[in-house]
């Protein structure tokens, strides 16, 4: 069936329309808006031309193209779990995370095919080599050493990749179940040992405190008893001194009275009165009294005491 002139014209119009829209699309694509913290690597006819930073850029249609787009912000890359053998031949599973950043978009584009994959593989191999030099117990304690070694190796390699590795953190170190159970038993035993030690130290401290308290109590009691006896002795001494002084004063006053005129007669009268008073009780049958032979010679009694002036 022959094609009519109208159909042929429509076909030609469709071809030219497609060409027009394609050219328009290319001109639109030549307008490039680069966001902040992005880098566009532009190639001209398959060869590197420039790196576009944030802002407005205009490319040549059909000649320039954006070959690579890099994010300049710091990103995290998960390192998959891998099996490693420690120096004491214990198999452990280790995984981690890398904090990496593109600093040279040109090297990141043409220096390596995939810097993320390369960093992950290098981190795994370095981790295996470092853990192989450590015993199992030290692998849990030397995480910082392992991370620092991986960062050092990745940073040297990253110079040619156009990336910088800021940190590498180990997320988990998982030993086999049997080793894990043995470690749990060891930890429990160590915890019990510390509890027993703490209890013994507490009991020791308690006994020391109690004995120290008893010692201080005994010292305080002895000091109190000593002070009580000192006070009692001083009180008795003061009492004896007061009695002696009062007796001395009484004797002195009596001597003064006797030496005065009529004093001796007064003393004789007082003694006579006391003598007669005491003699009244001799009539009691239940009382036994030993008296001199001449009981009624009162003047002889006074003479014996040196009070009879007629002697």
C-alpha positions as CSV (number, residue, x, y, z in Angstrom):
1,X,0.0,0.0,0.0
2,X,1.7,3.3,-1.0
3,X,2.2,6.0,1.6
4,X,0.4,9.2,0.9
5,X,2.0,12.6,0.9
6,X,0.1,13.6,4.1
7,X,1.4,10.5,6.0
8,X,4.9,11.2,4.8
9,X,4.7,14.8,6.0
10,X,3.5,13.6,9.4
11,X,6.4,11.2,9.7
12,X,8.9,13.9,8.8
13,X,7.3,16.2,11.3
14,X,7.5,13.6,14.0
15,X,11.2,13.0,13.3
16,X,11.9,16.7,13.5
17,X,9.8,17.1,16.6
18,X,11.8,14.3,18.3
19,X,15.0,16.0,17.3
20,X,13.8,19.3,18.6
21,X,12.7,17.8,22.0
22,X,16.0,15.9,22.3
23,X,18.0,19.1,21.6
24,X,15.8,21.0,24.0
25,X,16.3,18.3,26.6
26,X,20.1,18.5,26.1
27,X,20.1,22.3,26.5
28,X,18.0,21.9,29.7
29,X,20.5,19.3,31.0
30,X,23.3,21.6,30.3
31,X,22.0,23.9,33.1
32,X,23.6,22.4,36.2
33,X,22.7,23.5,39.8
34,X,25.2,22.0,42.3
35,X,23.9,21.7,45.9
36,X,26.0,22.5,49.0
37,X,28.5,19.8,50.0
38,X,28.3,18.2,46.6
39,X,30.9,17.9,43.8
40,X,30.2,17.2,40.2
41,X,33.0,15.8,38.0
42,X,32.5,17.0,34.4
43,X,34.0,15.2,31.4
44,X,34.3,16.8,27.9
45,X,34.3,14.2,25.1
46,X,35.3,11.5,27.7
47,X,38.1,13.4,29.2
48,X,38.2,15.1,32.6
49,X,37.4,18.8,32.3
50,X,36.5,20.3,35.7
51,X,35.0,19.8,39.1
52,X,31.9,21.8,39.8
53,X,31.3,23.1,43.3
54,X,28.1,24.4,44.8
55,X,26.3,27.0,42.7
56,X,25.0,27.6,39.1
57,X,26.9,26.2,36.1
58,X,26.3,25.9,32.4
59,X,27.6,23.0,30.3
60,X,28.1,22.6,26.6
61,X,25.4,20.4,25.2
62,X,26.5,17.1,23.6
63,X,30.1,17.8,24.6
64,X,30.1,18.1,28.4
65,X,28.6,15.6,30.8
66,X,28.5,15.0,34.6
67,X,30.4,11.7,35.0
68,X,30.6,11.5,38.8
69,X,28.7,13.0,41.7
70,X,30.3,12.9,45.1
71,X,28.9,13.8,48.5
72,X,31.5,15.8,50.5
73,X,29.8,15.2,53.8
74,X,31.1,12.6,56.3
75,X,29.4,9.3,55.8
76,X,29.3,6.0,57.7
77,X,30.0,2.6,56.1
78,X,29.1,-0.6,57.9
79,X,31.8,-3.2,57.9
80,X,30.1,-6.7,57.7
81,X,30.8,-9.2,60.4
82,X,33.8,-11.4,59.8
83,X,35.6,-14.3,61.5
84,X,39.0,-13.6,63.1
85,X,41.4,-15.8,65.0
86,X,43.1,-14.4,68.1
87,X,46.7,-15.3,69.0
88,X,45.4,-18.1,71.3
89,X,43.5,-19.6,68.4
90,X,40.0,-18.5,69.4
91,X,37.5,-17.7,66.6
92,X,35.7,-14.5,67.1
93,X,33.2,-12.6,65.0
94,X,34.0,-8.8,64.5
95,X,32.1,-6.0,62.8
96,X,32.4,-2.3,62.8
97,X,31.7,1.0,61.2
98,X,33.9,3.4,59.2
99,X,33.5,7.2,59.3
100,X,34.8,8.5,55.9
101,X,34.7,11.7,53.8
102,X,35.6,12.5,50.2
103,X,38.3,15.3,50.2
104,X,39.4,15.0,46.5
105,X,36.6,14.3,44.1
106,X,39.1,13.7,41.2
107,X,41.0,11.0,42.9
108,X,37.7,9.5,44.3
109,X,36.5,9.3,40.7
110,X,39.6,8.1,38.8
111,X,41.9,6.8,41.6
112,X,39.8,3.8,42.5
113,X,36.7,2.1,41.1
114,X,34.7,2.0,44.4
115,X,36.3,3.6,47.4
116,X,33.6,2.4,49.8
117,X,34.1,-1.2,48.9
118,X,37.9,-0.8,49.0
119,X,37.7,0.8,52.5
120,X,35.5,-2.0,53.8
121,X,37.8,-4.7,52.5
122,X,40.9,-3.0,53.8
123,X,39.3,-2.5,57.2
124,X,38.4,-6.2,57.5
125,X,41.9,-7.4,56.5
126,X,43.6,-5.0,58.9
127,X,41.2,-6.0,61.7
128,X,42.0,-9.7,61.2
129,X,45.8,-9.0,61.2
130,X,45.6,-6.9,64.4
131,X,43.4,-9.4,66.3
132,X,45.7,-12.2,65.3
133,X,48.4,-10.5,67.4
134,X,46.2,-10.3,70.6
135,X,44.9,-12.9,73.0
136,X,41.1,-13.2,73.4
137,X,41.0,-11.3,76.7
138,X,43.0,-8.4,75.3
139,X,40.8,-8.1,72.2
140,X,38.0,-6.7,74.5
141,X,40.4,-4.3,76.2
142,X,42.4,-3.2,73.2
143,X,39.5,-1.9,71.0
144,X,41.2,1.5,70.8
145,X,44.4,0.0,69.6
146,X,42.6,-2.0,66.9
147,X,40.6,1.1,65.8
148,X,43.7,3.3,65.7
149,X,45.6,0.7,63.5
150,X,42.7,0.4,61.0
151,X,42.4,4.2,60.8
152,X,46.2,4.5,60.2
153,X,46.1,1.9,57.3
154,X,43.0,3.4,55.7
155,X,44.3,6.9,56.0
156,X,47.5,6.0,54.1
157,X,45.5,4.2,51.4
158,X,42.9,7.1,51.3
159,X,45.6,9.5,50.1
160,X,45.5,7.9,46.7
161,X,41.7,7.4,46.8
162,X,40.9,11.0,47.6
163,X,39.2,10.1,50.9
164,X,39.9,10.7,54.5
165,X,39.0,8.1,57.2
166,X,38.2,9.9,60.5
167,X,37.3,7.0,62.7
168,X,36.8,3.3,62.8
169,X,34.7,1.8,65.6
170,X,34.3,-1.8,66.5
171,X,30.7,-2.5,67.2
172,X,30.8,-6.2,68.4
173,X,33.3,-8.8,69.2
174,X,31.4,-12.1,69.5
175,X,33.3,-15.2,70.7
176,X,31.9,-18.8,70.3
177,X,29.1,-19.9,72.6
178,X,31.4,-22.2,74.5
179,X,34.0,-19.5,75.1
180,X,31.3,-17.1,76.0
181,X,29.9,-19.5,78.6
182,X,33.4,-20.0,80.0
183,X,33.9,-16.2,80.2
184,X,30.6,-15.8,82.0
185,X,31.6,-18.4,84.5
186,X,34.9,-16.6,85.0
187,X,33.2,-13.3,85.4
188,X,30.8,-14.7,87.9
189,X,33.7,-16.3,89.9
190,X,35.5,-13.0,89.9
191,X,32.4,-11.2,91.0
192,X,31.9,-13.7,93.8
193,X,35.6,-13.4,94.8
194,X,35.2,-9.6,95.0
195,X,32.0,-9.9,97.0
196,X,33.7,-12.3,99.5
197,X,36.7,-9.9,99.7
198,X,34.5,-6.9,100.2
199,X,32.5,-8.7,102.9
200,X,35.7,-9.8,104.7
201,X,37.1,-6.3,104.5
202,X,33.8,-4.9,105.8
203,X,33.8,-7.5,108.7
204,X,37.5,-6.6,109.4
205,X,36.7,-2.9,109.5
206,X,33.6,-3.6,111.7
207,X,35.7,-5.6,114.2
208,X,38.4,-2.9,114.2
209,X,35.8,-0.2,114.8
210,X,34.1,-2.2,117.6
211,X,37.5,-2.9,119.3
212,X,38.5,0.7,118.9
213,X,35.2,1.8,120.4
214,X,35.6,-0.7,123.3
215,X,39.1,0.6,123.9
216,X,38.1,4.2,124.0
217,X,35.1,3.3,126.2
218,X,37.5,1.5,128.7
219,X,39.9,4.5,128.6
220,X,37.0,6.9,129.2
221,X,35.8,4.7,132.1
222,X,39.2,4.5,133.6
223,X,39.7,8.2,133.2
224,X,36.4,8.8,134.8
225,X,37.1,6.4,137.7
226,X,40.6,8.0,138.2
227,X,39.0,11.5,138.3
228,X,36.3,10.2,140.7
229,X,38.9,8.8,143.1
230,X,41.0,12.0,142.8
231,X,37.9,14.1,143.6
232,X,36.9,11.7,146.4
233,X,40.4,11.9,147.9
234,X,40.5,15.6,147.6
235,X,37.1,15.8,149.2
236,X,38.2,13.6,152.1
237,X,41.4,15.5,152.5
238,X,39.5,18.8,152.6
239,X,37.1,17.2,155.1
240,X,39.9,16.0,157.4
241,X,41.6,19.4,157.1
242,X,38.4,21.2,157.9
243,X,37.7,18.9,160.9
244,X,41.3,19.3,162.1
245,X,41.1,23.0,161.7
246,X,37.8,23.2,163.6
247,X,39.2,20.9,166.4
248,X,42.3,23.1,166.6
249,X,40.2,26.2,166.8
250,X,37.9,24.6,169.4
251,X,40.9,23.5,171.5
252,X,42.5,26.9,171.1
253,X,39.3,28.7,172.2
254,X,38.9,26.3,175.1
255,X,42.5,26.9,176.2
256,X,41.8,30.6,176.0
257,X,38.7,30.2,178.1
258,X,40.5,28.1,180.7
259,X,43.3,30.6,181.0
260,X,40.9,33.4,181.7
261,X,39.6,34.1,185.3
262,X,36.9,31.7,186.3
263,X,37.4,29.5,183.3
264,X,38.7,26.5,185.1
265,X,35.7,26.6,187.5
266,X,33.4,26.7,184.5
267,X,35.0,23.6,182.9
268,X,34.8,21.7,186.3
269,X,31.1,22.6,186.5
270,X,30.5,21.4,183.0
271,X,32.3,18.2,183.5
272,X,30.5,17.6,186.7
273,X,27.2,18.1,185.0
274,X,28.2,15.6,182.3
275,X,29.5,13.2,184.8
276,X,26.2,13.2,186.8
277,X,24.2,12.8,183.6
278,X,26.2,9.7,182.6
279,X,25.9,8.3,186.0
280,X,22.1,8.1,185.7
281,X,22.3,5.3,183.2
282,X,24.2,3.0,185.5
283,X,21.0,1.8,187.1
284,X,20.1,-0.2,183.9
285,X,20.5,-3.9,184.6
286,X,21.4,-4.8,181.0
287,X,24.5,-2.4,181.0
288,X,27.8,-3.5,182.3
289,X,30.2,-0.8,183.4
290,X,33.8,-1.2,184.7
291,X,34.6,1.7,187.2
292,X,37.4,2.4,189.5
293,X,37.2,1.4,193.1
294,X,36.5,4.8,194.5
295,X,33.7,5.8,192.2
296,X,32.4,8.7,194.4
297,X,35.7,10.5,194.6
298,X,34.9,13.0,191.8
299,X,37.8,15.3,192.8
300,X,40.2,12.5,192.2
301,X,38.9,12.1,188.7
302,X,39.3,15.7,188.0
303,X,42.8,15.6,189.4
304,X,43.6,12.7,187.1
305,X,42.6,14.9,184.2
306,X,44.6,17.8,185.5
307,X,41.5,20.0,186.2
308,X,41.7,20.0,190.1
309,X,43.6,23.0,191.2
310,X,43.9,21.7,194.7
311,X,46.0,18.8,193.8
